[in-house]
Amino acid sequence: MTLATPSTVYSLFRATALWRPDNLAIQSGVSTWSYGELLDCVDRFASVLRKHGLKPGDRLAILSENRPEYTMLQLACARIGAIVACLNWRLANEELKHCIDIVEPSIFFVSARFTEKLDQTIVDQRVKISLDNSLSVANAAAADTQSPWSDPEQGLLLLNTSGTTGLPKAALISHRAEIARMTVLRMDLGVQPSDAFLAWAPMYHMGGSDHTLSSMMMGAPVIITDGLDLDAMVDAIGSHQLGWLILMPATIEPLLQRIKDSGTQIRGVRVVGSSADMLPAALIAEASALFNAPFANSFGATETGLPPATAHLIPIGEVPTSLDKQRSSMCEFRIVDSQGCDVESGAVGEIILRGPTLFSGYWNAPEVNAKDFRGGWFHMGDLFRQTDAGGLEFAGRSKYMIKSGGENIYPAEIERVLLADPRIDDVAVVRKPDEHWGEIPVAFVVRNNAQLLDSDIETLCRARLAGYKRPREIYFINMDELPRSDSGKIIRETLERRLTSISTDS
């Protein structure tokens, strides 16, 4: 028998705001909100959403750059039980329409920067509200007085993640999962409520929204920048004690250089970096030494949060010779073979897990959910082996994926676009290591028309794919040069080795 009402993202945020109303909650440029002021804005936004007919379980979509109103709307939806579809503005219009069609939002909030993009994508009569004057509208409304939503299993966020079918899926993140993710952030990375969070990563990404909401529940300051605004980021780094400074492969070097050029004195960072596997070891050492903070040897996912393996911190200034992971708190995992049986220590298998940080499944994708949650565990599609010392060594991806600048790309996303052109008989997209982005997509194309050129491939991709998904290199080959298994599947690793030989020859 439950006697107390369960906590939600909103209730924990509200408790913090009532306890420390004068503490800094959000800073964006010259604008600031205390926790008391932010709570008032959120409750007024909730009233506006109710007037537009938004009910528990309804979806509200946001298409916008990072800005305070983004977080206010997320917290307002947390109050009324609605779900926020955080749309990726980097997607091509066709991809964006697919993401919208999956979740069927009844109302859109869009910034001026992306209004034209949304108008080109959605031509029906659903409500579209400008984010640029939404705060004025909210301030004119009365604060919501209805009882806040209190079911922690209710979904709060829908974050798009790439799929092996070649089209993005929408991962549903509940209040329970967000609360658990905040807990792991504190347990494993040692982030404190007094530590500010620098929200530069896109809020359609877990790196932007997850940790902003964690900060709101902890009562920590959030410094919101309009993406990779190096000057604003350097100013925040010099002005605030930061918790986890998330840096992705393509962002580390320019930020380090800007800090050096400006002569900025770093106020303090508790943990820096992410995705150590994607970076040169020397750069990891340089970054951790500059920030005087250990480097996060992370391995998580949109679907899982920081788990299963983000508990290892590389010591300050160390050039790592091994990137073995450590098990995250608040998760159970197993390493299994293709039959779902546990493998022996040292053997490679797929990592499967369960725990409170786990998402609630892909929206409107029952077949995918049945497959990925079989046996009561979430199957990540990532291959690991357990070392004799008890660490976890990443061995590859069973669901072949390219990680470029912090974004996930599946080859099928690119291949389906190219194969739709009648001048192309076959195509294989593989990953290639890149010092700047971590990895880049490279396409091997079998053409039946010699007039098809690299520029034509670029045109095809530009029309239907986000910029980071477009192949950075294109090689035209014959059909018999595509390596295949006995079952006819392309062996991508063979093509990767071919790229290595091409680089060596050049």
DRENVEXTI-480502 format. One record per residue (C-alpha): residue number from 1; residue in three letters; x, z, y. Coordinates in nm, 2 decimals, decimal comma. Example, Ala and Ser with C-alpha at 12.3 -4.5 7.8 and 13.67 -1.06 7.14 Angstrom:
BEGIN
VOMI seq type      x      z      y
VOMI   1  ALA   1,23   0,78  -0,45
VOMI   2  SER   1,37   0,71  -0,11
This chain:
BEGIN
VOMI seq type      x      z      y
VOMI   1  MET   0,00   0,00   0,00
VOMI   2  THR   0,14  -0,11   0,34
VOMI   3  LEU   0,08   0,15   0,62
VOMI   4  ALA   0,29  -0,01   0,89
VOMI   5  THR   0,26  -0,35   1,04
VOMI   6  PRO   0,56  -0,57   0,94
VOMI   7  SER   0,81  -0,68   1,21
VOMI   8  THR   0,83  -1,03   1,34
VOMI   9  VAL   1,08  -1,21   1,57
VOMI  10  TYR   0,85  -1,14   1,87
VOMI  11  SER   0,79  -0,78   1,79
VOMI  12  LEU   1,16  -0,71   1,76
VOMI  13  PHE   1,23  -0,90   2,08
VOMI  14  ARG   0,95  -0,70   2,26
VOMI  15  ALA   1,08  -0,37   2,13
VOMI  16  THR   1,42  -0,45   2,28
VOMI  17  ALA   1,27  -0,57   2,61
VOMI  18  LEU   1,07  -0,25   2,64
VOMI  19  TRP   1,37  -0,03   2,56
VOMI  20  ARG   1,63  -0,20   2,78
VOMI  21  PRO   1,42  -0,40   3,04
VOMI  22  ASP   1,70  -0,43   3,29
VOMI  23  ASN   1,96  -0,57   3,05
VOMI  24  LEU   2,06  -0,94   3,10
VOMI  25  ALA   1,86  -1,16   2,85
VOMI  26  ILE   1,93  -1,52   2,96
VOMI  27  GLN   2,17  -1,68   3,20
VOMI  28  SER   2,16  -2,05   3,27
VOMI  29  GLY   2,36  -2,17   3,56
VOMI  30  VAL   2,27  -1,95   3,86
VOMI  31  SER   1,94  -1,85   3,71
VOMI  32  THR   1,91  -1,52   3,52
VOMI  33  TRP   1,63  -1,32   3,35
VOMI  34  SER   1,64  -0,96   3,25
VOMI  35  TYR   1,47  -0,86   2,92
VOMI  36  GLY   1,18  -0,72   3,11
VOMI  37  GLU   1,14  -1,04   3,31
VOMI  38  LEU   1,18  -1,26   3,00
VOMI  39  LEU   0,91  -1,06   2,81
VOMI  40  ASP   0,67  -1,12   3,10
VOMI  41  CYS   0,75  -1,50   3,10
VOMI  42  VAL   0,70  -1,52   2,72
VOMI  43  ASP   0,37  -1,34   2,73
VOMI  44  ARG   0,25  -1,57   3,01
VOMI  45  PHE   0,36  -1,88   2,81
VOMI  46  ALA   0,17  -1,74   2,51
VOMI  47  SER  -0,15  -1,73   2,73
VOMI  48  VAL  -0,09  -2,10   2,83
VOMI  49  LEU  -0,05  -2,20   2,47
VOMI  50  ARG  -0,37  -2,03   2,37
VOMI  51  LYS  -0,56  -2,21   2,65
VOMI  52  HIS  -0,44  -2,54   2,51
VOMI  53  GLY  -0,60  -2,44   2,18
VOMI  54  LEU  -0,28  -2,36   1,98
VOMI  55  LYS  -0,37  -2,14   1,68
VOMI  56  PRO  -0,16  -1,97   1,41
VOMI  57  GLY   0,00  -2,23   1,19
VOMI  58  ASP  -0,04  -2,51   1,45
VOMI  59  ARG   0,27  -2,70   1,54
VOMI  60  LEU   0,42  -2,73   1,89
VOMI  61  ALA   0,70  -2,99   1,93
VOMI  62  ILE   0,98  -2,96   2,18
VOMI  63  LEU   1,20  -3,26   2,28
VOMI  64  SER   1,45  -3,13   2,53
VOMI  65  GLU   1,81  -3,04   2,61
VOMI  66  ASN   1,91  -2,68   2,60
VOMI  67  ARG   1,72  -2,48   2,87
VOMI  68  PRO   1,57  -2,13   2,90
VOMI  69  GLU   1,21  -2,26   2,86
VOMI  70  TYR   1,30  -2,38   2,51
VOMI  71  THR   1,37  -2,02   2,41
VOMI  72  MET   1,07  -1,89   2,60
VOMI  73  LEU   0,84  -2,13   2,41
VOMI  74  GLN   0,99  -2,03   2,07
VOMI  75  LEU   0,92  -1,66   2,15
VOMI  76  ALA   0,57  -1,74   2,28
VOMI  77  CYS   0,49  -1,92   1,95
VOMI  78  ALA   0,64  -1,62   1,77
VOMI  79  ARG   0,38  -1,41   1,95
VOMI  80  ILE   0,08  -1,62   1,86
VOMI  81  GLY   0,18  -1,73   1,51
VOMI  82  ALA   0,24  -2,10   1,60
VOMI  83  ILE   0,53  -2,31   1,47
VOMI  84  VAL   0,79  -2,49   1,68
VOMI  85  ALA   0,91  -2,83   1,57
VOMI  86  CYS   1,25  -2,86   1,73
VOMI  87  LEU   1,30  -3,24   1,77
VOMI  88  ASN   1,65  -3,40   1,75
VOMI  89  TRP   1,68  -3,61   2,07
VOMI  90  ARG   1,98  -3,79   1,92
VOMI  91  LEU   1,76  -3,97   1,67
VOMI  92  ALA   1,66  -4,33   1,71
VOMI  93  ASN   1,30  -4,38   1,79
VOMI  94  GLU   1,20  -4,48   1,44
VOMI  95  GLU   1,37  -4,17   1,30
VOMI  96  LEU   1,21  -3,95   1,56
VOMI  97  LYS   0,86  -4,09   1,49
VOMI  98  HIS   0,91  -4,01   1,12
VOMI  99  CYS   1,00  -3,65   1,20
VOMI 100  ILE   0,70  -3,61   1,43
VOMI 101  ASP   0,47  -3,77   1,17
VOMI 102  ILE   0,58  -3,53   0,90
VOMI 103  VAL   0,48  -3,21   1,09
VOMI 104  GLU   0,18  -3,35   1,30
VOMI 105  PRO   0,23  -3,14   1,62
VOMI 106  SER  -0,08  -3,10   1,83
VOMI 107  ILE   0,11  -3,05   2,16
VOMI 108  PHE   0,44  -3,16   2,30
VOMI 109  PHE   0,67  -3,01   2,55
VOMI 110  VAL   0,92  -3,26   2,68
VOMI 111  SER   1,19  -3,25   2,95
VOMI 112  ALA   1,22  -3,53   3,21
VOMI 113  ARG   1,54  -3,65   3,04
VOMI 114  PHE   1,35  -3,75   2,73
VOMI 115  THR   1,00  -3,83   2,86
VOMI 116  GLU   1,05  -4,20   2,83
VOMI 117  LYS   1,19  -4,16   2,47
VOMI 118  LEU   0,88  -3,97   2,37
VOMI 119  ASP   0,65  -4,21   2,54
VOMI 120  GLN   0,81  -4,50   2,35
VOMI 121  THR   0,78  -4,31   2,02
VOMI 122  ILE   0,43  -4,15   2,05
VOMI 123  VAL   0,16  -4,36   2,21
VOMI 124  ASP  -0,15  -4,16   2,10
VOMI 125  GLN  -0,34  -3,91   2,32
VOMI 126  ARG  -0,19  -3,59   2,21
VOMI 127  VAL  -0,11  -3,34   2,49
VOMI 128  LYS   0,24  -3,39   2,65
VOMI 129  ILE   0,35  -3,12   2,89
VOMI 130  SER   0,66  -3,15   3,12
VOMI 131  LEU   0,91  -2,87   3,06
VOMI 132  ASP   1,04  -2,92   3,41
VOMI 133  ASN   0,74  -2,75   3,57
VOMI 134  SER   0,62  -2,54   3,27
VOMI 135  LEU   0,77  -2,22   3,41
VOMI 136  SER   0,57  -2,25   3,72
VOMI 137  VAL   0,26  -2,30   3,52
VOMI 138  ALA   0,34  -2,00   3,30
VOMI 139  ASN   0,41  -1,78   3,60
VOMI 140  ALA   0,06  -1,87   3,74
VOMI 141  ALA  -0,11  -1,76   3,42
VOMI 142  ALA  -0,21  -1,41   3,32
VOMI 143  ALA   0,00  -1,24   3,04
VOMI 144  ASP  -0,15  -1,28   2,69
VOMI 145  THR  -0,34  -0,97   2,59
VOMI 146  GLN  -0,44  -1,06   2,23
VOMI 147  SER  -0,27  -0,88   1,94
VOMI 148  PRO   0,06  -1,04   1,85
VOMI 149  TRP   0,09  -1,22   1,51
VOMI 150  SER   0,22  -0,99   1,25
VOMI 151  ASP   0,29  -1,19   0,93
VOMI 152  PRO   0,67  -1,22   0,88
VOMI 153  GLU   0,62  -1,49   0,62
VOMI 154  GLN   0,46  -1,72   0,88
VOMI 155  GLY   0,68  -2,01   0,97
VOMI 156  LEU   0,84  -2,01   1,31
VOMI 157  LEU   1,07  -2,31   1,33
VOMI 158  LEU   1,08  -2,65   1,18
VOMI 159  LEU   1,44  -2,79   1,19
VOMI 160  ASN   1,52  -3,14   1,07
VOMI 161  THR   1,78  -3,18   0,80
VOMI 162  SER   1,89  -3,51   0,64
VOMI 163  GLY   1,76  -3,60   0,30
VOMI 164  THR   1,89  -3,80   0,01
VOMI 165  THR   1,60  -4,04   0,05
VOMI 166  GLY   1,76  -4,15   0,38
VOMI 167  LEU   1,50  -3,99   0,61
VOMI 168  PRO   1,51  -3,65   0,76
VOMI 169  LYS   1,31  -3,36   0,62
VOMI 170  ALA   1,17  -3,06   0,81
VOMI 171  ALA   1,29  -2,72   0,69
VOMI 172  LEU   1,04  -2,44   0,76
VOMI 173  ILE   1,21  -2,12   0,88
VOMI 174  SER   1,00  -1,80   0,87
VOMI 175  HIS   1,01  -1,49   1,08
VOMI 176  ARG   1,14  -1,31   0,77
VOMI 177  ALA   1,43  -1,56   0,74
VOMI 178  GLU   1,52  -1,53   1,11
VOMI 179  ILE   1,53  -1,15   1,09
VOMI 180  ALA   1,75  -1,16   0,78
VOMI 181  ARG   1,98  -1,42   0,94
VOMI 182  MET   2,03  -1,18   1,24
VOMI 183  THR   2,11  -0,90   1,00
VOMI 184  VAL   2,38  -1,11   0,82
VOMI 185  LEU   2,53  -1,21   1,15
VOMI 186  ARG   2,59  -0,84   1,23
VOMI 187  MET   2,69  -0,74   0,88
VOMI 188  ASP   2,94  -1,01   0,79
VOMI 189  LEU   3,07  -1,13   1,13
VOMI 190  GLY   3,05  -0,79   1,30
VOMI 191  VAL   2,85  -0,92   1,60
VOMI 192  GLN   2,73  -0,63   1,82
VOMI 193  PRO   2,42  -0,61   2,04
VOMI 194  SER   2,64  -0,60   2,35
VOMI 195  ASP   2,81  -0,93   2,26
VOMI 196  ALA   2,68  -1,24   2,45
VOMI 197  PHE   2,60  -1,56   2,27
VOMI 198  LEU   2,70  -1,89   2,42
VOMI 199  ALA   2,42  -2,13   2,33
VOMI 200  TRP   2,58  -2,47   2,38
VOMI 201  ALA   2,49  -2,62   2,04
VOMI 202  PRO   2,16  -2,81   2,05
VOMI 203  MET   1,86  -2,60   2,01
VOMI 204  TYR   1,72  -2,84   1,76
VOMI 205  HIS   2,01  -2,72   1,54
VOMI 206  MET   2,04  -2,39   1,36
VOMI 207  GLY   2,36  -2,32   1,56
VOMI 208  GLY   2,15  -2,32   1,88
VOMI 209  SER   1,82  -2,17   1,78
VOMI 210  ASP   1,90  -1,93   1,50
VOMI 211  HIS   2,16  -1,74   1,69
VOMI 212  THR   1,97  -1,74   2,02
VOMI 213  LEU   1,68  -1,58   1,85
VOMI 214  SER   1,91  -1,33   1,67
VOMI 215  SER   2,04  -1,23   2,01
VOMI 216  MET   1,69  -1,19   2,15
VOMI 217  MET   1,61  -0,95   1,86
VOMI 218  MET   1,94  -0,76   1,91
VOMI 219  GLY   1,90  -0,73   2,29
VOMI 220  ALA   2,22  -0,94   2,35
VOMI 221  PRO   2,27  -1,17   2,65
VOMI 222  VAL   2,24  -1,55   2,59
VOMI 223  ILE   2,43  -1,79   2,81
VOMI 224  ILE   2,26  -2,13   2,78
VOMI 225  THR   2,45  -2,44   2,87
VOMI 226  ASP   2,33  -2,80   2,87
VOMI 227  GLY   2,52  -2,90   2,56
VOMI 228  LEU   2,90  -2,93   2,57
VOMI 229  ASP   2,94  -2,86   2,94
VOMI 230  LEU   3,30  -2,76   2,92
VOMI 231  ASP   3,32  -2,61   3,27
VOMI 232  ALA   3,01  -2,39   3,21
VOMI 233  MET   3,14  -2,29   2,87
VOMI 234  VAL   3,48  -2,19   3,01
VOMI 235  ASP   3,31  -1,99   3,29
VOMI 236  ALA   3,11  -1,80   3,03
VOMI 237  ILE   3,42  -1,74   2,81
VOMI 238  GLY   3,59  -1,59   3,11
VOMI 239  SER   3,30  -1,38   3,22
VOMI 240  HIS   3,14  -1,24   2,91
VOMI 241  GLN   3,24  -1,06   2,59
VOMI 242  LEU   3,12  -1,30   2,32
VOMI 243  GLY   3,02  -1,24   1,97
VOMI 244  TRP   3,04  -1,55   1,75
VOMI 245  LEU   3,17  -1,85   1,95
VOMI 246  ILE   3,05  -2,14   1,74
VOMI 247  LEU   3,28  -2,44   1,77
VOMI 248  MET   3,25  -2,75   1,56
VOMI 249  PRO   3,52  -3,00   1,48
VOMI 250  ALA   3,48  -3,24   1,77
VOMI 251  THR   3,45  -2,96   2,03
VOMI 252  ILE   3,75  -2,74   1,96
VOMI 253  GLU   4,03  -2,95   2,11
VOMI 254  PRO   3,86  -3,04   2,44
VOMI 255  LEU   3,76  -2,68   2,50
VOMI 256  LEU   4,10  -2,54   2,42
VOMI 257  GLN   4,25  -2,79   2,66
VOMI 258  ARG   4,01  -2,71   2,94
VOMI 259  ILE   4,08  -2,34   2,90
VOMI 260  LYS   4,45  -2,40   2,92
VOMI 261  ASP   4,42  -2,64   3,22
VOMI 262  SER   4,20  -2,40   3,41
VOMI 263  GLY   4,41  -2,09   3,34
VOMI 264  THR   4,10  -1,90   3,24
VOMI 265  GLN   4,15  -1,55   3,11
VOMI 266  ILE   3,93  -1,50   2,81
VOMI 267  ARG   3,71  -1,19   2,84
VOMI 268  GLY   3,69  -1,14   2,46
VOMI 269  VAL   3,56  -1,31   2,15
VOMI 270  ARG   3,47  -1,14   1,82
VOMI 271  VAL   3,47  -1,44   1,59
VOMI 272  VAL   3,55  -1,81   1,67
VOMI 273  GLY   3,49  -2,14   1,50
VOMI 274  SER   3,30  -2,27   1,20
VOMI 275  SER   3,34  -2,53   0,92
VOMI 276  ALA   3,71  -2,46   0,86
VOMI 277  ASP   3,72  -2,71   0,58
VOMI 278  MET   3,67  -2,99   0,83
VOMI 279  LEU   3,97  -2,89   1,05
VOMI 280  PRO   4,35  -2,92   1,03
VOMI 281  ALA   4,50  -2,58   0,94
VOMI 282  ALA   4,73  -2,59   1,25
VOMI 283  LEU   4,42  -2,63   1,48
VOMI 284  ILE   4,25  -2,33   1,31
VOMI 285  ALA   4,56  -2,12   1,38
VOMI 286  GLU   4,59  -2,24   1,74
VOMI 287  ALA   4,22  -2,17   1,82
VOMI 288  SER   4,22  -1,82   1,67
VOMI 289  ALA   4,54  -1,74   1,85
VOMI 290  LEU   4,41  -1,86   2,19
VOMI 291  PHE   4,09  -1,66   2,15
VOMI 292  ASN   4,26  -1,37   1,98
VOMI 293  ALA   3,98  -1,38   1,73
VOMI 294  PRO   3,95  -1,45   1,36
VOMI 295  PHE   3,83  -1,79   1,26
VOMI 296  ALA   3,50  -1,82   1,07
VOMI 297  ASN   3,55  -1,98   0,73
VOMI 298  SER   3,18  -2,06   0,71
VOMI 299  PHE   2,96  -2,23   0,45
VOMI 300  GLY   2,59  -2,21   0,51
VOMI 301  ALA   2,31  -2,45   0,58
VOMI 302  THR   1,99  -2,50   0,78
VOMI 303  GLU   1,80  -2,40   0,47
VOMI 304  THR   2,00  -2,09   0,40
VOMI 305  GLY   2,14  -1,96   0,72
VOMI 306  LEU   2,49  -1,81   0,70
VOMI 307  PRO   2,47  -1,76   0,32
VOMI 308  PRO   2,59  -1,83   0,07
VOMI 309  ALA   2,95  -1,80   0,17
VOMI 310  THR   3,03  -1,72   0,54
VOMI 311  ALA   3,18  -1,37   0,50
VOMI 312  HIS   3,55  -1,47   0,51
VOMI 313  LEU   3,73  -1,46   0,84
VOMI 314  ILE   4,08  -1,62   0,87
VOMI 315  PRO   4,32  -1,38   1,04
VOMI 316  ILE   4,43  -1,44   1,40
VOMI 317  GLY   4,70  -1,71   1,42
VOMI 318  GLU   4,72  -1,77   1,05
VOMI 319  VAL   4,77  -2,12   0,92
VOMI 320  PRO   4,55  -2,11   0,62
VOMI 321  THR   4,69  -2,24   0,29
VOMI 322  SER   4,36  -2,17   0,11
VOMI 323  LEU   4,00  -2,20   0,23
VOMI 324  ASP   3,83  -2,00  -0,04
VOMI 325  LYS   3,50  -1,85   0,07
VOMI 326  GLN   3,36  -1,51   0,03
VOMI 327  ARG   3,00  -1,43  -0,07
VOMI 328  SER   2,77  -1,36   0,22
VOMI 329  SER   2,56  -1,04   0,23
VOMI 330  MET   2,18  -1,05   0,15
VOMI 331  CYS   2,19  -1,33  -0,10
VOMI 332  GLU   2,21  -1,38  -0,47
VOMI 333  PHE   2,38  -1,69  -0,61
VOMI 334  ARG   2,48  -1,85  -0,93
VOMI 335  ILE   2,71  -2,15  -1,02
VOMI 336  VAL   2,54  -2,37  -1,28
VOMI 337  ASP   2,58  -2,69  -1,47
VOMI 338  SER   2,34  -2,98  -1,47
VOMI 339  GLN   2,12  -2,80  -1,72
VOMI 340  GLY   2,09  -2,49  -1,50
VOMI 341  CYS   2,32  -2,28  -1,72
VOMI 342  ASP   2,59  -2,06  -1,56
VOMI 343  VAL   2,93  -2,21  -1,58
VOMI 344  GLU   3,24  -2,01  -1,68
VOMI 345  SER   3,47  -1,87  -1,40
VOMI 346  GLY   3,70  -2,15  -1,28
VOMI 347  ALA   3,46  -2,43  -1,38
VOMI 348  VAL   3,29  -2,64  -1,12
VOMI 349  GLY   2,91  -2,62  -1,09
VOMI 350  GLU   2,63  -2,64  -0,83
VOMI 351  ILE   2,57  -2,33  -0,63
VOMI 352  ILE   2,21  -2,21  -0,63
VOMI 353  LEU   2,08  -1,91  -0,44
VOMI 354  ARG   1,79  -1,69  -0,33
VOMI 355  GLY   1,75  -1,42  -0,08
VOMI 356  PRO   1,57  -1,32   0,25
VOMI 357  THR   1,76  -1,57   0,47
VOMI 358  LEU   1,62  -1,86   0,27
VOMI 359  PHE   1,38  -2,11   0,43
VOMI 360  SER   1,03  -2,15   0,31
VOMI 361  GLY   1,06  -2,51   0,18
VOMI 362  TYR   1,04  -2,86   0,33
VOMI 363  TRP   0,72  -2,93   0,52
VOMI 364  ASN   0,48  -3,16   0,35
VOMI 365  ALA   0,73  -3,24   0,07
VOMI 366  PRO   0,59  -3,09  -0,26
VOMI 367  GLU   0,79  -3,31  -0,49
VOMI 368  VAL   1,12  -3,23  -0,32
VOMI 369  ASN   1,04  -2,86  -0,31
VOMI 370  ALA   0,95  -2,86  -0,68
VOMI 371  LYS   1,29  -3,01  -0,76
VOMI 372  ASP   1,50  -2,81  -0,52
VOMI 373  PHE   1,34  -2,48  -0,60
VOMI 374  ARG   1,32  -2,52  -0,98
VOMI 375  GLY   1,37  -2,20  -1,18
VOMI 376  GLY   1,30  -1,98  -0,88
VOMI 377  TRP   1,63  -2,07  -0,71
VOMI 378  PHE   1,72  -2,30  -0,43
VOMI 379  HIS   1,95  -2,58  -0,54
VOMI 380  MET   2,19  -2,66  -0,25
VOMI 381  GLY   2,35  -2,97  -0,41
VOMI 382  ASP   2,70  -2,83  -0,33
VOMI 383  LEU   2,97  -2,78  -0,59
VOMI 384  PHE   3,19  -2,47  -0,61
VOMI 385  ARG   3,41  -2,29  -0,85
VOMI 386  GLN   3,48  -1,92  -0,86
VOMI 387  THR   3,85  -1,84  -0,85
VOMI 388  ASP   4,02  -1,57  -1,05
VOMI 389  ALA   4,05  -1,36  -0,74
VOMI 390  GLY   3,67  -1,37  -0,70
VOMI 391  GLY   3,66  -1,62  -0,41
VOMI 392  LEU   3,46  -1,94  -0,39
VOMI 393  GLU   3,63  -2,27  -0,37
VOMI 394  PHE   3,43  -2,57  -0,24
VOMI 395  ALA   3,47  -2,86  -0,47
VOMI 396  GLY   3,24  -3,13  -0,32
VOMI 397  ARG   2,88  -3,23  -0,28
VOMI 398  SER   2,66  -3,33  -0,56
VOMI 399  LYS   2,43  -3,48  -0,30
VOMI 400  TYR   2,69  -3,69  -0,12
VOMI 401  MET   2,69  -3,60   0,24
VOMI 402  ILE   2,91  -3,68   0,55
VOMI 403  LYS   2,96  -3,40   0,80
VOMI 404  SER   3,05  -3,55   1,14
VOMI 405  GLY   3,09  -3,32   1,44
VOMI 406  GLY   2,87  -3,06   1,29
VOMI 407  GLU   2,59  -3,31   1,20
VOMI 408  ASN   2,49  -3,39   0,84
VOMI 409  ILE   2,47  -3,76   0,75
VOMI 410  TYR   2,36  -3,89   0,41
VOMI 411  PRO   2,48  -4,25   0,32
VOMI 412  ALA   2,12  -4,35   0,23
VOMI 413  GLU   2,02  -4,30   0,60
VOMI 414  ILE   2,26  -4,58   0,70
VOMI 415  GLU   2,23  -4,80   0,38
VOMI 416  ARG   1,85  -4,83   0,41
VOMI 417  VAL   1,88  -4,98   0,76
VOMI 418  LEU   2,15  -5,23   0,66
VOMI 419  LEU   1,98  -5,33   0,33
VOMI 420  ALA   1,67  -5,42   0,53
VOMI 421  ASP   1,86  -5,72   0,67
VOMI 422  PRO   1,83  -6,03   0,45
VOMI 423  ARG   2,19  -6,12   0,53
VOMI 424  ILE   2,31  -5,82   0,33
VOMI 425  ASP   2,31  -5,81  -0,05
VOMI 426  ASP   2,45  -5,46  -0,09
VOMI 427  VAL   2,62  -5,18   0,10
VOMI 428  ALA   2,80  -4,85   0,04
VOMI 429  VAL   2,86  -4,59   0,30
VOMI 430  VAL   3,14  -4,34   0,24
VOMI 431  ARG   3,31  -4,06   0,44
VOMI 432  LYS   3,65  -4,08   0,59
VOMI 433  PRO   3,85  -3,79   0,73
VOMI 434  ASP   3,88  -3,79   1,10
VOMI 435  GLU   4,09  -3,56   1,32
VOMI 436  HIS   3,83  -3,55   1,60
VOMI 437  TRP   3,49  -3,55   1,42
VOMI 438  GLY   3,59  -3,40   1,08
VOMI 439  GLU   3,45  -3,69   0,90
VOMI 440  ILE   3,31  -4,03   1,00
VOMI 441  PRO   3,08  -4,28   0,81
VOMI 442  VAL   3,24  -4,61   0,70
VOMI 443  ALA   3,05  -4,90   0,55
VOMI 444  PHE   3,15  -5,15   0,28
VOMI 445  VAL   2,91  -5,44   0,32
VOMI 446  VAL   2,84  -5,73   0,08
VOMI 447  ARG   2,71  -6,02   0,29
VOMI 448  ASN   2,56  -6,35   0,19
VOMI 449  ASN   2,60  -6,50   0,53
VOMI 450  ALA   2,95  -6,55   0,67
VOMI 451  GLN   2,81  -6,55   1,02
VOMI 452  LEU   2,73  -6,18   0,99
VOMI 453  LEU   2,98  -5,99   1,20
VOMI 454  ASP   3,08  -5,63   1,28
VOMI 455  SER   2,89  -5,66   1,61
VOMI 456  ASP   2,57  -5,75   1,42
VOMI 457  ILE   2,60  -5,44   1,20
VOMI 458  GLU   2,64  -5,24   1,52
VOMI 459  THR   2,33  -5,39   1,67
VOMI 460  LEU   2,13  -5,32   1,35
VOMI 461  CYS   2,24  -4,95   1,35
VOMI 462  ARG   2,20  -4,90   1,72
VOMI 463  ALA   1,83  -5,00   1,70
VOMI 464  ARG   1,74  -4,76   1,43
VOMI 465  LEU   2,00  -4,48   1,40
VOMI 466  ALA   2,14  -4,20   1,61
VOMI 467  GLY   2,48  -4,27   1,75
VOMI 468  TYR   2,67  -4,03   1,53
VOMI 469  LYS   2,53  -4,20   1,22
VOMI 470  ARG   2,66  -4,55   1,30
VOMI 471  PRO   2,95  -4,66   1,09
VOMI 472  ARG   3,28  -4,63   1,28
VOMI 473  GLU   3,45  -4,88   1,05
VOMI 474  ILE   3,31  -5,18   0,86
VOMI 475  TYR   3,47  -5,37   0,57
VOMI 476  PHE   3,32  -5,69   0,42
VOMI 477  ILE   3,38  -5,71   0,05
VOMI 478  ASN   3,25  -5,91  -0,25
VOMI 479  MET   2,98  -5,78  -0,48
VOMI 480  ASP   3,23  -5,74  -0,77
VOMI 481  GLU   3,45  -5,51  -0,55
VOMI 482  LEU   3,18  -5,24  -0,54
VOMI 483  PRO   3,29  -4,99  -0,81
VOMI 484  ARG   3,00  -4,88  -1,03
VOMI 485  SER   2,94  -4,63  -1,31
VOMI 486  ASP   2,79  -4,73  -1,65
VOMI 487  SER   2,45  -4,65  -1,50
VOMI 488  GLY   2,51  -4,89  -1,21
VOMI 489  LYS   2,56  -4,62  -0,94
VOMI 490  ILE   2,83  -4,69  -0,68
VOMI 491  ILE   3,13  -4,46  -0,72
VOMI 492  ARG   3,19  -4,36  -0,37
VOMI 493  GLU   3,51  -4,17  -0,44
VOMI 494  THR   3,68  -4,49  -0,55
VOMI 495  LEU   3,59  -4,65  -0,21
VOMI 496  GLU   3,73  -4,34  -0,04
VOMI 497  ARG   4,06  -4,39  -0,22
VOMI 498  ARG   4,05  -4,75  -0,11
VOMI 499  LEU   4,02  -4,63   0,25
VOMI 500  THR   4,33  -4,42   0,20
VOMI 501  SER   4,53  -4,72   0,08
VOMI 502  ILE   4,40  -4,93   0,38
VOMI 503  SER   4,52  -4,66   0,62
VOMI 504  THR   4,86  -4,64   0,45
VOMI 505  ASP   4,90  -5,02   0,46
VOMI 506  SER   4,81  -5,03   0,83
